[in-house]
């Protein structure tokens, strides 16, 4: 439902969802350490995808709307995946 490659954006999205008690999964890497591989090697530009339960999807979209607007204005590597509003989580 929400994808980002910038480590700061990833951490902010994670913080917003956790603060609102919205359960989520991340695909493509570890949201807590988006800048490194499992071996600890720095990896920049890796895209992390956040997925939420269907019943939380509208809340998550609303919560992350301001962050998405900022991403759209300055980070072309991040995007909403509107084809999968709720994710499969």
Steps between C-alpha positions, in 0.01 A plus 500: 500500500787741566853470364809703574871469441627789710598379850358813666166458325490133596562578867240778502236274341579229752471748788166636375348153464633378836375815677152439361524132598455387140655156449717475190748279321795612294617334182836551337701554815501589864318825580713544812825477301408596141851619424674163543480144376468203737881481493521863616621629163363849420234489229343825383198525273345171607125532489301396807129433459263542793187284501209520744187296562200577281306639794783746571568607143293821494641611835855430381450694176364797700780483755770492233341752260714796612816291485403381153452859384850587622642191330325587175650848512858383545562125481420335168599157635201481736139444401160375606400175342136582434443169324524327838321730744498260791789268434476131569602519863 
